[in-house]
Amino acid sequence: MSRAAWGGWLFLLAAVASPAAAPSWVRTQEFVLPTDQALVGPANIFANRIRLDGSAGDDVFLFAGDIEFNGQGRNDVWAFGHTIALAGHVADHARLGGQTIHVAGRLDNGLWALGNSVRVAPEAEVRGGAAIWAEDAIVAGHVEGPLRVSARRVTLGGTVLGNVRLTADDIVALPGTRIEGDLVYSSSSEFLPGQRVAITGQFARVPRPEAPPWQGALVFVFLYGGALIVGIPFVLLFPGFAGAATRAVRRSFWPSLAAGALALALIPMLVLFALVTYVGIPLALVLSTATGVLLYLSQYTAALTLGSWLLRRRGPMGIAEALTTLSVGLVVFYALALIPVAGIFILMGVLFVAFGATLRTLLSVRREPGAGPPAAGRAEPPPLSQETPATGETSS
């Protein structure tokens, strides 16, 4: 993932990560805090590059392409970027997210790290335990407390004073590794620590945890129920728009697919480009929010199309028929995700078509002359065509 891509989603994360106290906000190209300077209160810092050699007296949130933290953090330190190097002292939690993460400092209250490559160097001291999610994880430092690592490849070294729980495809323990506690791992291949690896507690291999059989059904009911609650008022309030978008799928399938795929490829690039320019941040937030809303509403275009095809709806429909079509279509829409392997690709294709049709309809909405209000108790058919908003079929 590029630096700009990381900066994009990290900035959107800022709204969630902001501290409760009134923080200071800094937006600049490059932020450098010298050794003899300090941040007094909570701070949110956005830049292309951040180097913090001084001290932070309260929670600090760092968002940049490249981040170097060599100073003192007296409270929580959050760092999100492409490359993160933490060689300083953090007196509380350190929560890091990035493409490449290198920890070589002292952490007094635990480490939380999410990235493609995460390395805890031999000189690092982590107290309070650590939780790491990565593609490649190397833990070669001194860890006091429980260690949990979930990655594709894990390399252990140094000393861990606590229980270790590993989930990985490939696990290696370097000579001299010492674990004062249990080591429990889940892997597709057997892990042999070697004679020069000391494990004082239990050493065991356990199967990978499997989701309970009812979990998928619960997620399905949750997603379906939420979509139906939003979809019913949407169809009732905007029957003409829903019908036009559904007809666009039926009449212009391939153009809608092309429009949806192109839009979903270009819009994130525009958002990320706007984010790296100081004046484009408001536009990026508006564009990303609008795209998310439109993408969610596109499922109703897909559901109405699938439902009308399955129920063979022809001609104008009343409100009850339209809502039944929507309900059945949503069941089919979410059931596609349950198909092993191919399901997610089919669902993405359906959503691309629906998004393209919805976007094209939104850009071409205009009221036909002479159109009157919808009849009571019935969804309004599009003017002149006698087509139902749900099915897009002409009456025979």
VOKETI-628730 format. One line per 3 residues: for each residue x, y, z of C-alpha. Coordinates in steps of 0.2 Angstrom, whole numbers, plus 5000, padded with zeros to 4 digits. Example, Ala and Ser with C-alpha at 12.3 -4.5 7.8 and 13.67 -1.06 7.14 Angstrom:
BEGIN
5062/4978/5039 ~ 5068/4995/5036
END
This chain:
BEGIN
5000/5000/5000 ~ 5007/5017/4996 ~ 5011/5031/5008
4996/5041/5001 ~ 4984/5027/5004 ~ 4990/5024/5022
4988/5043/5025 ~ 4970/5043/5018 ~ 4963/5030/5030
4973/5036/5044 ~ 4966/5053/5043 ~ 4948/5046/5042
4952/5037/5058 ~ 4956/5053/5067 ~ 4938/5057/5071
4937/5040/5080 ~ 4954/5041/5089 ~ 4952/5059/5095
4954/5061/5114 ~ 4940/5067/5125 ~ 4949/5083/5131
4951/5097/5119 ~ 4966/5093/5109 ~ 4977/5104/5099
4977/5101/5080 ~ 4993/5103/5069 ~ 4993/5101/5050
5009/5104/5041 ~ 5020/5096/5028 ~ 5034/5092/5041
5033/5092/5060 ~ 5049/5091/5070 ~ 5049/5093/5089
5067/5096/5095 ~ 5074/5088/5111 ~ 5072/5104/5121
5053/5106/5117 ~ 5037/5099/5124 ~ 5019/5096/5119
5009/5101/5134 ~ 4992/5094/5132 ~ 4983/5082/5120
4989/5084/5102 ~ 4983/5078/5085 ~ 4997/5080/5072
4995/5077/5053 ~ 5010/5079/5042 ~ 5019/5070/5028
5033/5067/5040 ~ 5034/5068/5059 ~ 5050/5067/5070
5047/5069/5088 ~ 5063/5070/5099 ~ 5055/5081/5113
5042/5076/5126 ~ 5023/5074/5125 ~ 5014/5078/5142
4998/5070/5137 ~ 4990/5059/5124 ~ 4997/5061/5107
4990/5056/5090 ~ 5002/5055/5075 ~ 4997/5053/5057
5010/5054/5044 ~ 5018/5044/5030 ~ 5034/5043/5040
5035/5044/5059 ~ 5050/5044/5071 ~ 5046/5044/5089
5063/5046/5099 ~ 5057/5057/5113 ~ 5047/5055/5129
5028/5051/5130 ~ 5021/5053/5147 ~ 5004/5046/5142
4997/5036/5127 ~ 5005/5037/5110 ~ 4995/5033/5095
5005/5033/5078 ~ 4997/5029/5061 ~ 5007/5030/5045
5017/5021/5032 ~ 5033/5019/5041 ~ 5034/5020/5060
5050/5020/5071 ~ 5048/5021/5089 ~ 5064/5022/5099
5059/5033/5113 ~ 5050/5030/5130 ~ 5032/5029/5132
5025/5029/5150 ~ 5008/5022/5145 ~ 5001/5013/5130
5008/5013/5113 ~ 4996/5009/5099 ~ 5003/5008/5082
4996/5005/5064 ~ 5006/5006/5048 ~ 5015/4997/5034
5031/4995/5043 ~ 5033/4996/5061 ~ 5050/4996/5071
5050/4996/5090 ~ 5066/4999/5098 ~ 5062/5009/5113
5054/5007/5131 ~ 5036/5005/5133 ~ 5029/5004/5151
5011/4999/5148 ~ 5009/4988/5133 ~ 5011/4987/5114
4997/4986/5102 ~ 5003/4985/5084 ~ 4994/4982/5067
5004/4982/5051 ~ 5012/4972/5037 ~ 5029/4971/5045
5031/4973/5064 ~ 5048/4971/5072 ~ 5052/4972/5091
5071/4975/5091 ~ 5082/4966/5103 ~ 5085/4983/5112
5066/4985/5115 ~ 5058/4984/5132 ~ 5040/4981/5132
5031/4980/5149 ~ 5013/4976/5151 ~ 5012/4963/5137
5010/4965/5118 ~ 4997/4961/5105 ~ 5003/4961/5087
4994/4958/5070 ~ 5004/4957/5055 ~ 5010/4948/5039
5028/4946/5046 ~ 5031/4948/5065 ~ 5048/4948/5073
5048/4949/5092 ~ 5067/4949/5098 ~ 5066/4961/5112
5062/4960/5131 ~ 5043/4958/5134 ~ 5036/4957/5152
5018/4951/5151 ~ 5007/4941/5139 ~ 5012/4941/5121
4999/4937/5107 ~ 5004/4937/5089 ~ 4993/4933/5074
5003/4933/5058 ~ 5008/4923/5043 ~ 5026/4922/5048
5032/4924/5066 ~ 5050/4924/5072 ~ 5053/4924/5091
5069/4930/5100 ~ 5074/4938/5116 ~ 5064/4935/5132
5046/4934/5136 ~ 5041/4935/5154 ~ 5023/4928/5152
5012/4917/5142 ~ 5014/4917/5123 ~ 5000/4913/5111
5004/4912/5093 ~ 4993/4910/5077 ~ 5003/4908/5061
5007/4898/5046 ~ 5026/4898/5049 ~ 5034/4900/5067
5053/4901/5070 ~ 5062/4903/5087 ~ 5079/4909/5087
5093/4901/5098 ~ 5093/4909/5115 ~ 5075/4913/5115
5068/4912/5133 ~ 5049/4911/5137 ~ 5045/4911/5156
5027/4904/5154 ~ 5017/4894/5142 ~ 5019/4894/5124
5003/4889/5115 ~ 5002/4890/5096 ~ 4990/4887/5081
4998/4883/5064 ~ 4995/4873/5049 ~ 5013/4866/5051
5022/4859/5067 ~ 5033/4871/5076 ~ 5049/4863/5084
5058/4876/5095 ~ 5075/4868/5096 ~ 5086/4863/5111
5093/4881/5113 ~ 5075/4888/5116 ~ 5070/4888/5134
5051/4887/5138 ~ 5048/4885/5157 ~ 5029/4882/5155
5018/4872/5145 ~ 5021/4869/5126 ~ 5006/4864/5116
4999/4865/5099 ~ 4980/4868/5098 ~ 4969/4869/5083
4964/4886/5075 ~ 4949/4892/5084 ~ 4933/4890/5073
4918/4901/5073 ~ 4903/4894/5081 ~ 4890/4887/5068
4877/4900/5074 ~ 4889/4915/5071 ~ 4886/4916/5052
4867/4916/5055 ~ 4868/4929/5068 ~ 4879/4941/5057
4867/4937/5042 ~ 4851/4942/5053 ~ 4860/4958/5059
4865/4964/5042 ~ 4848/4959/5034 ~ 4838/4967/5048
4848/4983/5048 ~ 4847/4984/5029 ~ 4828/4981/5029
4825/4994/5042 ~ 4834/5007/5032 ~ 4827/5000/5015
4808/5001/5019 ~ 4808/5020/5021 ~ 4820/5023/5007
4808/5014/4995 ~ 4793/5023/5002 ~ 4801/5040/5001
4810/5039/4984 ~ 4800/5026/4974 ~ 4804/5035/4957
4823/5035/4961 ~ 4823/5017/4966 ~ 4813/5012/4950
4824/5022/4939 ~ 4840/5014/4946 ~ 4833/4997/4945
4828/5000/4927 ~ 4846/5006/4923 ~ 4852/4989/4929
4840/4980/4917 ~ 4842/4991/4902 ~ 4861/4996/4904
4869/4981/4913 ~ 4887/4983/4905 ~ 4887/5002/4906
4882/5001/4924 ~ 4895/4988/4928 ~ 4909/4999/4920
4903/5015/4928 ~ 4902/5006/4945 ~ 4920/4998/4944
4927/5014/4937 ~ 4919/5025/4950 ~ 4925/5014/4964
4942/5014/4958 ~ 4944/5033/4955 ~ 4935/5040/4970
4947/5033/4983 ~ 4961/5040/4973 ~ 4953/5057/4972
4950/5056/4991 ~ 4968/5052/4995 ~ 4974/5065/4983
4963/5078/4992 ~ 4969/5072/5009 ~ 4988/5075/5005
4983/5093/5000 ~ 4980/5104/5015 ~ 4965/5113/5007
4957/5097/5000 ~ 4953/5089/5017 ~ 4935/5095/5018
4932/5090/5000 ~ 4939/5073/5004 ~ 4928/5070/5019
4913/5075/5010 ~ 4917/5064/4995 ~ 4921/5049/5005
4905/5051/5016 ~ 4894/5053/5000 ~ 4902/5038/4992
4899/5027/5008 ~ 4881/5032/5009 ~ 4878/5029/4990
4887/5013/4991 ~ 4876/5007/5005 ~ 4860/5013/4996
4866/5003/4980 ~ 4861/4987/4989 ~ 4843/4992/4987
4845/4994/4969 ~ 4853/4976/4968 ~ 4839/4969/4980
4825/4976/4970 ~ 4832/4969/4954 ~ 4836/4952/4961
4819/4951/4970 ~ 4809/4956/4955 ~ 4818/4943/4944
4815/4930/4957 ~ 4797/4934/4960 ~ 4794/4937/4941
4786/4954/4945 ~ 4779/4962/4930 ~ 4771/4979/4928
4767/4992/4942 ~ 4767/4986/4960 ~ 4758/4992/4975
4768/4996/4991 ~ 4765/4979/4999 ~ 4772/4970/4983
4787/4982/4982 ~ 4792/4979/5000 ~ 4790/4961/4998
4801/4962/4982 ~ 4814/4972/4992 ~ 4813/4959/5007
4816/4944/4996 ~ 4830/4953/4986 ~ 4839/4957/5002
4839/4939/5007 ~ 4847/4934/4990 ~ 4859/4949/4991
4866/4944/5008 ~ 4865/4925/5004 ~ 4877/4928/4990
4891/4931/5003 ~ 4888/4914/5010 ~ 4893/4905/4995
4911/4898/4998 ~ 4925/4907/4988 ~ 4915/4913/4973
4901/4921/4984 ~ 4912/4937/4988 ~ 4916/4939/4969
4898/4937/4964 ~ 4893/4950/4977 ~ 4906/4962/4972
4900/4961/4954 ~ 4882/4964/4959 ~ 4886/4978/4970
4897/4986/4956 ~ 4883/4985/4944 ~ 4870/4992/4957
4882/5006/4962 ~ 4885/5011/4944 ~ 4866/5011/4940
4863/5021/4956 ~ 4876/5034/4952 ~ 4871/5036/4934
4853/5038/4940 ~ 4858/5051/4952 ~ 4868/5061/4939
4853/5061/4927 ~ 4838/5064/4939 ~ 4826/5076/4931
4807/5077/4934 ~ 4797/5073/4918 ~ 4784/5087/4914
4766/5083/4919 ~ 4771/5071/4933 ~ 4759/5071/4947
4760/5065/4965 ~ 4760/5046/4968 ~ 4743/5038/4970
4738/5034/4988 ~ 4744/5016/4993 ~ 4754/5013/4978
4772/5016/4973 ~ 4774/5030/4960 ~ 4777/5022/4943
4789/5032/4932 ~ 4780/5045/4921 ~ 4776/5040/4903
4783/5022/4905 ~ 4770/5014/4917 ~ 4785/5005/4925
4786/5000/4943 ~ 4800/5007/4953 ~ 4804/4990/4960
4805/4980/4944 ~ 4808/4992/4930 ~ 4797/4981/4919
4784/4988/4908 ~ 4766/4982/4910 ~ 4761/4970/4897
END
